[in-house]
């Protein structure tokens, strides 16, 4: 199914990109950047080879090479900003944000105003 462009406030992927090449990660970043609404976030884990654990995964054929600078550069090419990231032992994640303010039209918000009539 085709997903609606510019409609997602958050896209989250856990433990998916660790075994994907940098080219595949780049393709997903490009696609997700089109799905996000202004102010939306893309959060995902990846194999950060800036750290020893990431290199060990490559040596054991359990991960592919990717580093923080590469992911940040790919994000910038597609109009996303790296706003937060962490690496803790075997888990590295990054949060990318599409510039702008996130807003929503909810069915529950006021659509009219009650005005008291003066006598």
C-alpha positions in Angstrom: 0.0 0.0 0.0 1.1 3.6 -0.7 1.5 5.7 2.4 0.3 9.3 2.5 3.0 11.8 2.1 3.6 14.5 4.7 1.2 12.9 7.3 3.4 11.1 9.9 4.5 12.7 13.1 6.7 9.8 14.1 8.3 6.9 12.3 10.1 4.4 14.6 12.3 1.4 13.6 14.0 -0.8 16.2 16.6 -3.4 15.3 16.0 -3.2 11.5 18.9 -1.1 10.1 21.7 -3.0 11.9 21.9 -5.5 9.0 21.3 -3.1 6.2 23.9 -1.4 4.1 24.4 2.4 4.2 22.8 2.6 0.7 19.6 0.9 2.1 19.6 3.2 5.1 19.9 6.2 2.8 17.0 5.0 0.7 14.8 4.6 3.8 15.8 8.1 5.1 14.8 9.6 1.8 11.5 7.8 1.8 10.6 8.6 5.4 11.6 12.2 4.9 8.7 12.4 2.4 6.3 10.7 4.8 7.0 13.1 7.7 5.0 16.2 8.4 6.9 19.3 9.3 8.2 18.8 12.8 7.9 15.0 12.5 10.6 12.6 13.8 12.3 9.5 12.4 13.8 7.4 15.2 15.8 4.2 14.5 18.6 2.0 15.7 21.6 1.2 13.6 25.1 -0.4 13.9 27.2 2.6 15.0 30.8 1.7 14.0 32.2 4.6 15.9 32.1 2.2 18.8 33.9 -1.1 19.5 30.8 -3.1 19.7 29.7 -2.0 16.2 33.0 -3.2 14.7 32.7 -6.5 16.6 29.4 -7.1 14.9 30.9 -6.6 11.5 33.7 -9.0 12.4 31.1 -11.7 13.3 29.0 -10.9 10.2 26.1 -9.7 12.4 26.1 -6.1 11.4 27.0 -3.8 8.5 29.2 -0.7 8.5 27.6 2.6 9.3 28.7 5.5 11.5 27.2 8.6 13.1 28.7 11.0 10.6 27.4 9.0 7.6 23.9 8.8 9.0 23.9 12.5 9.8 25.2 13.4 6.4 22.5 11.2 4.7 19.8 12.9 6.8 21.0 16.4 5.8 20.9 15.4 2.1 17.2 14.7 2.6 16.3 17.7 4.6 16.3 16.1 8.1 18.3 17.3 11.1 20.0 14.9 13.7 18.5 16.3 16.9 19.4 13.5 19.3 21.5 10.3 19.4 22.9 7.8 21.9 25.1 4.7 21.9 24.9 2.4 24.9 26.9 -0.8 24.7 25.2 -2.7 21.9 22.4 -0.2 21.0 22.9 2.9 19.0 19.9 5.1 18.0 19.4 8.4 16.3 16.5 10.8 16.2 16.1 12.8 13.0 13.6 15.7 12.7 12.0 17.4 9.8 12.2 21.2 10.2 9.0 23.0 11.1 6.4 22.9 13.8 4.2 19.9 14.1 0.5 20.6 14.2 -2.6 18.6 14.0 -6.3 19.1 13.1 -8.1 17.0 15.6 -11.8 16.3 15.4 -12.1 17.2 19.1 -10.8 20.7 18.9 -13.2 23.7 18.8 -14.7 24.3 15.4 -17.0 27.1 16.6 -17.3 29.7 19.2 -20.3 30.4 21.5 -20.9 34.1 21.7 -23.3 35.5 24.4 -25.9 37.9 23.1 -26.2 41.1 25.1 -29.7 42.3 26.0 
